[in-house]
Amino acid sequence: IGSIRQSKIQNRKSKMGVTLRLATFITVTLPVTLLPGAGVGLLLVEDNKTAEGLQYQLKALGINRELNELSGESYLNLAVTYSKLKQFGPASAYLDSARQFAAAENDQSTITRSWNRDAYNFAEQANYRAAYGALDSAYKSFEAELDSSLAMQARELETQYAVKAKDDEISALAFENRVNRQIRRQQHLIFHDRNELPI
């Protein structure tokens, strides 16, 4: 019985490893935006000077809060920094804030990335059930992101085709006008030539 249970645990860990690699791939491949004021902090975090980078990010957050220029992205960046410092409590709070701001901004990419970071944090704490739940939310969010992206592309294509149709219509009318002018000129010439002929 013990070996069966251990086999199941090993199988779960193996699946979790694959899932985490996928979550890490999604998180790493999505770009991190360097926001004004927080850029130095993010660069320091990327340079493995996480504690120092956090101080700059917190200062930038305070300034952005005073200017009322907060975004889901800024909260997500802070959450990632706290995660790197293994301070999962503040990271979780900032991830929740990131999702709230991103939802208000209709920023599906930030929502997806925040769920991915939540999954990573839960896995780091060996809370695999919560990690799977967060990954599930990340996948749903990613699907919504793809759907909205496809809808936006479809609207852009519709606009491009409508503009092309209008351009084609204008070109056709211009050609028709040129042809009509030539016909009128030829009729005018024929009429004048006929009037000048002796009877």
N, C-alpha and C positions, 0 to 999 in steps of 0.2 A: 504494500500500500504506500509506503514511504517513497519508493522509487517512482511510482506512478505520479504521486503528488509532485515530487521533485521534477519529473519530466514535464508536467504541466507548467510548473513555475518557469522552467528553462525555456519552454516553448513561448510563454508569455513575454519573457525578457527578450527573446529573439525577435518576436513580432514588434515589441516596443522599440528595439534598436532600429529596425527597418523604418518604423513610423517616425522615430525621432530623426533619422537621417533625412527622410523626406521633408519633415517640418523644418529641419535646419537648412535644407536645400532651398525651400520656398522662402525662408526668412533671409538667407544670405543673398539670394539672387534678386530680391526686391531692393530697389535703391533706397538709401537713407538720404533724406533731404537735409541739407545743411541750412538751418534757419538762421537768419540774422541774429547775432547775439549769442546763440547757442553753438555756433560753428566751432569756436575755439575749444569748447568743452567736448564736442563730438570728436574733434581731431585728437585731443588728448586721450580720450577713451580708446580710440582706434590705435593709438600709439602705446597702449597698455599702461597709461597713467590714469587709471580709472577714478581713483579718489580725487585727484586734482581736477580731472574733467568734470566730475560731479559738481564741484563747487562752482565752476563756471556755468554749468547748466542751470543750477539753482538760482544763481544771480540773474541769468537771462530770463528764467521763468518769472522771477519777481518783477523784472522790468516789463516783460510782456503782459503780466497781469495788470500792472499799473496802466499800460497803454491799451488794455482790453484787446490784445492781439493773441490770445491763446488759441492753440489748435491741437487736434488730436495727435498730430505728428510730434509736437514738442513733449507732450506727456508720454508718448510711446518711447521717445529717445531717453527720457529720464527713467522709465521702467526698465529699459534694456541695461542702462548703466547700473541701476540697483541690482538687477539680476546678475550682472558680472561680479558685483561685490558680494553675492550670495545673501543679499538682504531682500528676501522674498516677500515680506509683509508690505514694505513701501512699494515694491515693484508691482504687487497685485493691485494696490490702491491706484497707482498711476495708470496701470493697464485699464482698469475700470473707467477712469477719467478719460483716457485716450479714446475708448470706445464711445463714450457719451459725446465728446466733442466731435469725433469723426462722424457719428450718426447725424448730428446736427448739421455738419458740413457736407453730408452725403459723400463721404470719403471712404468708399468700400475697401480700398487697398489698405488703409491704416487699420480698419477693423479686422481684416484678415490677418495682418501681421501681428496685431495685438493678441489675437487668439492663438497664433502660432507661438508667440513668446510665452503665453500662459501655459501652453502644453509643455514647452521646454522647462519652464520653472517647476511645474508639478512633477515632471519626470526627474528633475534634479533632486526633488524632495522624496522620491520613491512613491509618490501618490499616483500610481499608474491609471487608476480608474478616472481620476479627475483629468489626467493628461489626455486620455482617450476622449473624454467629454469635450475638452477644449479643442482637440484636433477635429472632432466632429463639427464643432461650431466654426472652426477655421475653414473646413471644406465647404460648408454651407455658405459661408461668407464669400469664399472664392468663387463659387458658382454664381452667386448674385453679382459679384464683380464682373465676371465674364459676360453674364446676361446684359448688364447695363452697358458694358463696353461694346458688345455686339449691337445693341439697340442704338447707341450713339453713332456707331459706324454706319448703320443702316440709314439713320436720319441724315448724316453727312452725304451719303451716296444719293439719297433722294434729292437733296438740295443741289448737288452737282448735276444730276440729270435734269432737274427742272431748269437750272440755269442754261444748260446745253440746249434744251428744247427751246427756250426763249431765244437764245442766240441763233439757232437754226431757223426759227420763225422770222426773226429780224432779217437774216440773210436772204431768206426766200422772198420776203416782201421787197427788199432792196433790189433783188434781181428782177422781180416782176415789174417794179417801177421803171427800171432801166429799159426793159423790153418794151413796155408801154410807151415810153418816151421815144424810143427808136421807131416804133410803129407810127406814132403821131407825126414824127418828122418825115418819114417816108410818105405818109398820106398827104402831108402838107406839100411836099415836093411834087408829088404826082398831081395834086390839085392845081398847084401853081403852073406846072408844066402844061397841063391840059388847057388852062386858061390862056396861056401865051401862044398856043398853036392857032394858025390861021384857019378859019372855017371856010 
